[in-house]
């Protein structure tokens, strides 16, 4: 069985010894949570916007966290013109902007 290591089990990043690096830390899979209000078969769409390499890194990070398979993402597309996102009636949207 795969062992799980949590960040709390290690010293603070500034206190890490030269032999211990963040790359040695293992991540555990994200729990499979289904909101109580979700209908069977309901889906959510994820959109990644940014430079192609940052998008690829994020896709691989989500895969390493056991959130999604890399093959399920569409190919990375270059956007030539302004992009307009138009949700359907009753849909909502949330945006997270993160500096890399």
N, C-alpha and C positions, 0 to 999 in steps of 0.2 A: 504494500500500500504506500502511496506517495505521502511523504511527510509534509506538513504545512509549517511554514515559518512566518511569523508576523513581525512587522517592523517594531512593535513594542518589545519584542524579545531581544532586540539589539540596541547597542548604545546609540546616542544621537549621531547624526551624520557627521557633525564636526568632531566627534569623539572616536570615529571609526579608526581602528588600527590599520596600518598599511596592508595587512594580510586580508582584511575583511573589506569587501566592496559591495556596492548595491547590486552588482550583477550576480553575486552569489546568493542573493535573497530569492526565495521561491514565492510565487503568488498562488493563492488558492482560487478556485473557480468562483465566479459570482453566483449567488443563489438564484434559482429560477423563481422569480416572483411574478405573480399574475394579479393585477389589481382586481378587487372584488367586483368592480363595476364593468369589467371587460366582458364583452360577448365572445363566445367561442369563434375562433377564426378571425378576430379583430387584429389588425396590424398597425404598426407604427413605422413611419418612414424616417430614416436618418439621412441627413445631407451633410457632407463634409465639404467645406469651402476653404481654399487656401492654395499654397504652392503644391504642385504634384508630389514632391518628395515628402512633404509634411502629411499629405493625405495618405500616402502609402504607409508611412510610419504609424499613423493613427489606426489604420486598418489592421496592421500587424499587431499593434498593442491590444486592440479589442479582441483579436484572435488569441493572443497569449493570456488574456484574462478569461478565456472561455466564454466570451460574450457572443461572438459571431465567427463564422467561417470566412476566410478571406475570399474564397471562390464565389460567395454569394453577393459580393459587391460588384457593381457595374464597373466597366473599365474607367480609368480616370480620363475625363474629358476636359479639353481646354475650352474655356468660355471666351468667345470672341466679342460678344455684345453683352449689354446689360442683361441680367437675369432677373426675371420677375417670378416670384413664388406666389401662386394663387391657391390657397386652401379651399376645400369644398365648404359649403354652407354648414355651420355648426362645428367645424374643426377648429382646433386651437394651435398655437405655436409657442415654442419657448426657444430662446437662443442663448448659447453659452459661448463667450469669446474668451479664448485662452492664449496667452503668449507662450511660445515655445522657447 
